[in-house]
Amino acid sequence: MSLPARQFFEAPTLRKPPQPAQFNWITGALDVIPEQFELPLPPLDDAVLPADDSVILLSTENGSQLLVSGFGLFICKKGERVVVKQAKKTCAQVPLMRLQEIIVASRGVRFSSDLIEELCGRGIRLVCLTSSGKPFALVTSPMLTATVETRRAQFAATANDRGAELGRWIVAGKLYNQEKLLRYFAKNRDGERRIALETAAASLRRLRRSALAVEGVSPDEIRGELMGLEGVGGRLYWKQIGNLLPDHLAFEGRRHQGADDAVNAALNYGYGILMSHVWGAVMNAGLEPFAGFLHVDRSGKPSLVLDLVEEFRQPMVDRAILGWLHKGGRLNMENGLLDAVSREAVASRILLRLVAVEPHRGKQHQVRSIIQMQARLVASAVRGLRVYRPFSFKW
């Protein structure tokens, strides 16, 4: 399947945008808006990227996420478009109406205050990632979190049975999705390899049942046992993943910090992008990102974000990256990090998964919408309005 990278570059001809109009709620008619600017799309030659791939511009199939990576780039607003410039020369532009998020994935990228004001007014997030994919800034309107009742209930749940129930289901959801991914990989294999995958999947199912049966009336009482079960499941899961990957990738097990192999670096980069989306969803739901139920509280640690990330690791990142690598995908390291081409390949697949459609609650939804739905379900659960159930994706 071809990637949708750089889809927003048009044919090398200048064209004038149609004259805009807006609905008049008083008269019920469409009023033509006087044309305020004429922004010709740059010729294709002006949009050619550097040979070293220091400039990476990606969009999803519907243009909803824009990823910008390249030292010296400047992002600004011009009329109804986001414009990316390099050395004062336009190299990309995307209509604001198509965007839900802008991801800045490298150092040396600047953006204007006018752009930030427009993004906040439209509810479009601006996320900044480190070179390893970890989000270090999330710019969004403060009014999105202007709720008090939900946060009070969330803080109370960190010491009662509602929080304990959330902790059980967070671990159960992760174990379930790990089981399903192994069973998916087992479908196309025979002999001992298939038996090993199915055996590990069956063990993960038993661990899931054990997680739901852990007794305790607060997160603190059950956290240790739940984390132990999660750890056992992780070792079973990654051992099988390592057996599936080609030998030349030299994957020797999961490493979260200081990964010096390409597979772990790609997974960490993908998890970073996922984390930024979950973080935004948590804030939109009026929740406190730093008060979780499974992950222990620590200064600067977004515990609730990490909690909610767990159920989306397999459907969002593992499925996309591991499947691609098994089919011959290539990764390269440079100075201990993924090089620009590898980051582009990983990011594009994660962004595609965000707009992929999955069945959830009896309907079809894009994964990015499911992430937001799950965050709002957490908000309802801590207030005792609904029971929480994790997202379980289908094969």
C-alpha positions in Angstrom: 0.0 0.0 0.0 1.5 3.3 -1.0 2.0 5.9 1.8 0.1 9.2 1.8 3.3 11.2 2.5 3.3 14.7 1.0 -0.2 14.3 -0.4 -1.0 17.9 0.2 1.3 19.0 -2.6 -0.8 19.8 -5.7 0.1 19.6 -9.4 2.7 22.2 -10.5 0.2 24.8 -11.6 -1.0 27.9 -9.9 -4.7 27.9 -9.1 -7.0 30.4 -7.5 -9.1 29.2 -4.5 -12.8 29.4 -4.9 -14.5 32.5 -3.4 -15.6 31.4 0.1 -19.1 31.7 1.6 -20.6 31.2 5.0 -24.1 30.4 6.3 -26.0 33.4 7.7 -28.1 32.1 10.6 -30.3 35.2 10.5 -31.3 35.2 6.8 -30.8 31.5 6.2 -28.8 32.2 3.1 -25.2 31.8 2.0 -23.3 35.1 2.2 -20.2 35.4 -0.1 -17.1 36.5 1.9 -15.0 39.1 0.2 -11.8 37.5 -1.0 -9.0 38.3 1.4 -6.0 36.6 -0.1 -4.8 34.7 -3.1 -2.4 32.0 -2.2 -1.1 30.1 -5.2 0.0 26.6 -4.4 3.8 26.3 -4.8 5.1 24.6 -8.0 6.3 21.0 -7.5 9.9 22.0 -7.9 9.7 24.4 -4.9 8.4 21.5 -2.8 11.2 19.0 -3.4 12.7 17.9 -0.1 16.4 17.9 0.7 18.3 14.8 -0.2 19.2 14.2 3.4 15.5 14.1 4.4 16.0 16.8 7.0 12.5 18.1 6.0 9.7 15.6 6.5 6.1 16.6 5.7 3.4 14.1 6.2 -0.3 14.0 6.2 -2.9 11.2 6.6 -5.3 10.2 3.9 -7.7 12.9 4.9 -5.1 15.4 5.9 -6.1 15.5 9.5 -2.6 15.2 11.0 0.3 17.2 9.8 3.8 16.2 10.9 6.6 18.7 10.4 10.3 17.7 11.0 13.2 19.7 9.8 15.6 22.2 11.3 14.9 25.8 10.3 11.3 25.4 9.3 8.7 28.0 10.2 5.0 27.3 10.6 2.5 30.1 10.3 -1.0 31.0 9.4 -2.0 32.7 6.2 -5.8 33.2 5.7 -7.4 29.8 6.1 -4.2 27.8 5.6 -1.3 26.6 7.6 1.9 27.4 5.7 5.3 25.8 6.2 8.3 27.8 5.1 12.0 27.2 4.7 14.3 30.1 4.3 11.2 32.3 3.8 10.1 30.1 0.9 6.8 28.2 1.1 7.3 24.4 1.0 3.9 23.2 2.1 0.5 24.5 2.9 -2.7 22.8 4.3 -6.2 24.2 4.8 -7.0 24.7 8.5 -10.4 23.1 8.0 -8.7 19.8 7.3 -6.5 19.7 10.4 -7.0 18.2 13.8 -3.4 18.2 14.9 0.0 19.5 14.1 3.0 17.4 15.2 6.4 19.1 15.4 9.0 16.2 15.5 12.4 17.9 15.5 14.4 20.7 16.9 14.7 24.1 15.3 11.1 24.4 14.1 9.5 27.8 14.8 5.8 28.8 14.7 3.9 32.1 15.0 1.7 33.3 17.8 -1.1 33.9 15.3 -1.0 30.3 14.4 -1.2 29.2 18.0 -4.2 31.5 18.6 -6.0 30.1 15.5 -5.3 26.5 16.5 -6.6 27.0 20.0 -9.7 28.7 18.7 -10.4 25.8 16.4 -9.5 23.0 18.9 -6.5 21.9 16.9 -3.7 20.6 19.1 0.0 21.4 18.5 2.3 18.7 19.8 6.1 18.9 20.1 8.1 15.6 20.2 11.7 14.9 21.0 13.9 13.1 18.5 13.0 9.8 20.2 9.3 10.5 19.8 8.5 11.5 23.4 6.1 14.5 23.7 7.5 17.4 25.7 4.8 20.0 24.9 1.1 20.0 24.1 -0.4 23.4 23.2 -4.1 23.5 23.5 -6.8 25.9 24.7 -7.1 26.0 28.5 -10.9 26.1 28.3 -10.8 22.4 27.1 -10.0 21.4 30.7 -12.3 23.9 32.5 -14.1 21.2 34.4 -14.0 20.7 38.2 -16.5 17.9 39.0 -14.7 15.3 36.9 -11.3 16.0 38.4 -12.6 15.9 41.9 -14.2 12.5 41.2 -10.9 11.4 39.6 -8.8 12.3 42.6 -11.3 10.5 44.9 -11.1 7.4 42.7 -7.4 7.1 43.3 -8.3 5.9 46.8 -11.6 4.0 46.2 -13.0 0.9 44.4 -13.8 2.9 41.2 -10.1 3.4 40.7 -9.3 -0.2 41.6 -11.8 -1.4 39.0 -10.2 0.9 36.4 -6.8 -0.6 37.2 -8.1 -4.1 36.7 -9.6 -3.4 33.3 -6.5 -1.4 32.1 -4.3 -4.4 32.6 -7.0 -6.8 31.3 -7.4 -4.8 28.2 -3.7 -4.8 27.4 -3.4 -8.5 28.0 -6.4 -9.2 25.7 -5.0 -7.1 22.9 -1.6 -8.8 23.2 -3.3 -12.2 23.1 -5.3 -11.2 20.0 -2.2 -10.0 18.2 -0.3 -13.3 18.8 -3.3 -15.2 17.5 -3.4 -13.0 14.4 0.2 -13.8 13.7 -0.4 -17.5 14.3 -3.0 -17.7 11.5 -0.3 -17.6 8.8 2.1 -20.0 10.4 2.4 -23.7 10.8 4.1 -26.3 12.9 6.0 -25.4 16.1 5.9 -21.7 15.5 2.1 -21.7 15.4 1.9 -23.9 18.5 4.2 -21.5 20.4 2.1 -18.5 19.5 -1.1 -20.1 20.4 0.3 -21.4 23.7 1.5 -18.0 24.7 -1.8 -16.5 23.7 -3.6 -19.0 25.9 -1.3 -18.0 28.8 -2.2 -14.3 28.2 -5.9 -15.2 28.4 -5.4 -16.8 31.8 -3.4 -13.8 33.0 -6.3 -11.6 31.9 -8.7 -13.6 34.0 -6.3 -13.4 37.0 -6.1 -9.6 36.6 -9.9 -9.2 36.7 -9.9 -11.4 39.9 -7.4 -9.4 41.9 -9.0 -8.3 45.2 -8.7 -4.9 46.7 -10.7 -1.7 47.2 -8.2 0.9 46.1 -5.5 1.2 43.4 -2.8 1.1 46.0 -4.0 -2.3 47.3 -4.0 -4.0 43.9 -1.3 -2.2 42.0 1.6 -4.5 42.9 -0.2 -7.7 41.9 -1.6 -6.2 38.7 1.9 -4.9 37.6 3.3 -8.4 38.3 0.7 -10.0 36.0 1.4 -7.4 33.4 5.1 -8.0 33.6 4.6 -11.8 33.1 2.4 -11.1 30.1 4.9 -8.7 28.6 7.7 -11.3 28.8 5.5 -13.9 27.1 4.4 -11.5 24.4 7.8 -10.0 23.5 9.5 -13.4 23.5 7.1 -14.5 20.7 7.5 -11.2 18.9 11.2 -11.7 18.9 10.9 -15.1 17.4 8.8 -13.7 14.6 11.1 -10.9 13.5 13.9 -11.4 11.0 17.3 -12.2 12.5 19.0 -9.2 10.9 17.0 -6.9 13.1 18.8 -8.2 16.2 15.8 -7.8 18.5 16.7 -9.2 21.9 13.8 -8.0 23.9 11.8 -5.0 24.8 13.7 -1.9 26.0 11.8 1.2 27.0 14.7 3.5 27.8 18.1 3.9 26.0 17.1 1.6 23.1 20.1 1.1 20.8 18.4 -1.3 18.3 16.1 -0.1 15.5 13.1 -2.2 16.5 12.9 -0.8 20.0 13.7 2.7 18.7 10.8 2.5 16.2 8.4 1.2 18.9 9.3 3.9 21.3 8.9 6.5 18.5 5.5 5.1 17.7 4.4 5.0 21.3 5.5 8.6 21.7 3.1 9.7 18.9 0.4 7.6 20.4 1.0 9.1 23.8 0.5 12.6 22.4 -2.9 11.7 21.1 -3.9 10.0 24.3 -2.7 13.1 26.3 -4.8 15.4 24.2 -7.9 13.1 24.6 -7.4 13.0 28.4 -7.3 16.8 28.5 -10.3 17.2 26.2 -12.3 14.9 28.6 -11.5 17.2 31.5 -9.3 14.7 33.3 -6.0 15.3 35.2 -3.2 13.7 33.1 -0.9 13.2 36.2 -3.4 11.3 38.4 -3.6 7.6 37.3 -4.8 4.3 38.7 -2.3 1.7 37.5 1.0 3.7 37.1 2.3 5.1 40.3 2.3 8.9 40.8 5.6 10.7 40.4 6.4 14.3 39.7 6.4 14.9 35.9 4.9 11.5 35.1 1.5 11.6 33.3 0.2 8.5 35.0 -3.3 8.6 33.6 -2.0 9.1 30.1 0.2 6.1 30.5 -2.7 4.1 31.9 -4.9 4.8 28.8 -2.0 4.2 26.4 -1.8 0.5 27.4 -4.9 -0.7 25.6 -3.9 1.1 22.4 -0.3 -0.1 22.1 -1.1 -3.3 20.1 -3.8 -1.9 17.8 -2.0 1.4 17.1 1.7 0.7 17.1 2.6 -3.0 17.4 0.3 -4.0 14.6 1.5 -1.3 12.2 5.3 -1.5 12.9 5.8 -5.3 13.5 3.7 -6.2 10.5 5.7 -3.9 8.3 9.0 -5.2 9.6 7.9 -8.8 9.0 7.1 -7.9 5.4 10.6 -6.5 4.8 10.4 -3.0 6.2 13.8 -1.4 6.7 15.0 0.8 9.6 18.3 2.6 10.0 20.0 4.1 13.1 22.0 7.3 13.1 23.9 8.5 16.2 21.8 6.2 18.4 18.5 7.3 16.9 16.3 6.4 14.0 17.4 8.4 10.9 15.0 10.8 9.2 13.8 8.2 6.6 13.0 5.7 9.3 11.1 8.2 11.4 9.1 9.2 8.4 8.2 5.5 7.7 7.2 4.9 11.3 5.2 8.1 11.7 3.3 7.6 8.5 2.1 4.2 9.6 1.0 5.4 13.0 -0.9 8.3 11.4 -2.6 5.8 9.0 -3.7 3.7 12.0 -5.2 6.8 13.6 -7.6 7.3 10.7 -8.2 3.5 10.2 -11.8 2.4 11.0 -12.4 -0.2 13.7 -15.7 -1.6 15.2 -16.4 -0.2 18.6 -19.6 -0.1 20.7 -21.6 -1.5 17.8 -20.5 1.1 15.2 -17.5 1.9 13.0 -15.2 4.6 14.3 -11.7 6.0 13.4 -9.1 4.9 16.0 -8.5 8.6 16.9 -12.2 8.9 17.7 -12.1 5.7 19.8 -9.2 7.2 21.9 -11.3 10.2 22.7 -14.3 8.0 23.4 -12.3 6.0 25.9 -11.0 9.1 27.7 -14.6 10.3 28.1 -15.6 6.8 29.4 -12.9 7.2 32.1 -14.4 10.5 33.0 -17.8 8.9 33.3 -16.5 5.9 35.2 -14.8 7.9 38.0 -18.0 9.8 38.5 -19.9 6.5 38.8 -22.0 7.1 35.7 -20.8 4.2 33.6 -18.6 1.2 33.9 -15.2 1.2 32.1 -14.4 -1.4 29.5 -11.1 -1.2 27.5 -11.0 -1.0 23.7 -10.6 -4.5 22.2 -9.8 -4.5 18.6 -10.9 -7.2 16.1 -8.8 -9.1 13.5 
